[in-house]
């Protein structure tokens, strides 16, 4: 049996400009640009963020007005050692002041308790995301363009200022604000921090704390640095306040850079953890900018976003689960890898990256199982996603290489489920199904807990998606074992798929026409959740077409939204349609109604199984709805969560690997199927 895909005309919004539209073509040219009328409206502009990562674990993130609204925001957010992936906000912001005729115009924007000061957003005329984030300011007769460029593979930010227009001599001042703290904490004025600056070529270096790296700030033209160390107090981060966290911090400034800038001229400042040669900045900037892709259509935006999740540091390739606060997570990596890596234009490079990430995850296994989080091997679903990677990777490297390289890993995974070698409470019963009991701990991707540690969705017992994946994993290993004449595999697993399929249908199929979410000794969960779609869209059929159609009808009625699938039916008493409030309130709603875009993949896979190419027009409409998200929360990317109630607002991490992978996968699958149907 050959595995299939497992997770296999838009209106003008004013910010995504469609050029030469052709329905169904997700390569339509777009322009990710925001204009003055929206930028000066802080209710609008402060809800739009962007991320720019350097592929080595560092990033720049803020809003499109450069006003930080999260503790995770900053111009330089970096790991400070190769031995740890923990990230630190070093350079929080860099304030610009234009000086003409002895008048000063501060272009910055900061939130303090009860007010914004200064109000530089009123001078912004545009923000553009491609090829690199850029802001244009106009004040009086001055027009200044700021372009922010993170170098790939090194911890270095370059900012280029170009004076486009000026009616008289102009000077520019730059004031850096330093945080020098973990992304999960906030800084406060203290006597230990040093505001001392040390002169270096073209600028200064600063090192507020002895155990932290120095920051080199160097400029490629003559400038004066005026030392004036001081603390600025009570910067306020509105997103942290909304989330119920501490939201105010103090930032240290070591002084001010000042220099003249002529009309038509550019000045570049380098902010780096290593000393550089200022004379080379112009050429280095041009070379680095030339490496940037144009994010000028839906697919290219998603491909660019996908590449930012890959992190290579200290000769180790990992996959970030999401920005700005997530790190490496085993389940997310296994779920996202095919969609992120196998959809790139330069696919061979990313096949290599995918295999490097897999090899690193394999090295971290324990008794055949992959960790979901560092040191946590308890989850019932994580290791089964490895088979998804095999299904997808096989199409590019072939069955033989899959078997030679990963056959033993697959055998050990299945053995771990049969024998429960780690005593995690996840084991195969005589009926062939996988039973999972974490003694109160949630073991699936629906793993939210309340503030006192209680699982919101424990789902103890036979879990529907785990058993659907288990069935496909056994079938796949058996097919490979037969193909390569592995008698041990054949003898060990032959006959089990039939037992699993029979038990699955009798255990999960409800008289109401859809699948139970989980079943245990005392409960058959009739909550309508999207997990049942795994049994419809997986490569090895568990159900017949009549059963799949019945399930899809239920899902269509209760779960489908323009942004993905709800995690719970709105008519359930536990449904939470809004994702807001403090950590406990958000945990309660995480899997009780919030929408997940990645669930569109098993849903659409099932729809295509039933309806074939006749369903492509509907897929096109769904992709168009996601296309609108490119300017709604994180410019050029897809958020982690969407609320279950209209207007389905984006929430959670601003850029989420599994969702980007899913929509990118669907985009490529749609294009391939449409082209095939037109032949």
Number of C-alpha atoms within 10 A of each C-alpha: 9 8 18 15 16 22 27 27 14 17 11 10 10 14 17 23 18 19 11 9 15 12 13 20 18 22 15 17 17 19 19 21 19 21 15 17 13 16 22 20 12 14 10 13 22 21 15 20 25 22 23 22 26 24 24 25 27 29 27 24 23 24 21 27 24 25 23 26 23 20 29 24 26 28 26 29 28 28 21 21 13 13 9 10 17 18 23 22 29 26 26 24 25 18 19 21 18 21 18 18 9 8 8 13 18 20 21 23 19 22 19 17 11 6 10 15 12 16 16 23 23 20 21 26 21 21 22 18 23 17 17 16 20 20 21 21 21 18 17 11 10 19 19 22 20 20 19 20 24 27 23 16 15 17 23 22 23 23 20 19 22 20 21 17 17 19 11 12 13 18 17 21 21 18 19 18 23 27 26 25 18 19 21 12 15 18 17 18 15 10 6 9 15 17 20 16 21 12 13 13 16 21 22 20 21 19 20 21 13 10 8 14 16 17 24 26 26 26 27 19 18 12 16 15 19 13 16 13 15 15 18 14 14 17 19 24 24 21 16 17 16 14 17 15 14 15 20 21 19 19 22 25 24 25 19 18 21 20 16 16 20 16 17 11 11 18 21 21 23 27 23 21 20 15 17 19 12 19 13 10 21 16 10 14 18 10 11 14 15 11 11 14 14 15 22 21 22 26 23 20 23 25 23 19 26 27 18 24 29 28 24 18 19 11 7 13 20 26 29 23 25 24 25 23 17 13 19 19 19 27 23 22 28 25 25 28 31 26 26 32 26 23 23 21 11 10 13 13 12 20 21 12 20 24 16 16 23 22 15 13 19 17 10 16 16 16 14 22 28 28 21 24 16 11 11 12 21 24 25 26 22 25 26 26 21 24 23 24 21 21 22 20 21 15 12 14 12 12 17 14 13 17 19 10 11 17 16 11 16 21 17 14 21 21 17 20 24 17 12 15 16 15 10 17 21 25 21 21 12 11 13 21 27 24 21 27 21 17 11 14 20 23 28 22 16 17 17 24 20 14 13 7 11 13 19 20 20 21 25 22 22 26 26 26 21 24 25 27 23 25 28 23 26 21 22 21 20 23 18 19 20 14 12 14 11 12 10 9 18 16 11 10 15 14 12 16 20 14 14 21 20 15 15 23 14 9 18 21 17 15 7 11 16 23 30 23 22 26 19 16 8 7 12 17 17 16 17 23 24 28 24 27 26 24 26 30 26 24 26 22 16 23 16 9 14 11 17 24 20 15 24 25 13 18 21 13 10 19 22 22 23 18 28 25 27 30 27 26 26 18 10 13 10 15 19 24 22 21 27 20 13 15 15 18 17 22 20 22 23 28 25 28 27 29 32 25 24 26 24 27 25 24 25 23 24 27 22 17 16 17 11 12 17 12 14 20 13 13 20 20 16 19 22 20 17 17 24 19 19 20 22 20 23 24 25 29 29 31 27 23 27 29 25 30 17 11 11 19 19 21 18 20 19 22 30 26 32 29 29 27 29 24 26 28 25 25 23 18 16 22 17 11 13 16 10 10 11 6 5
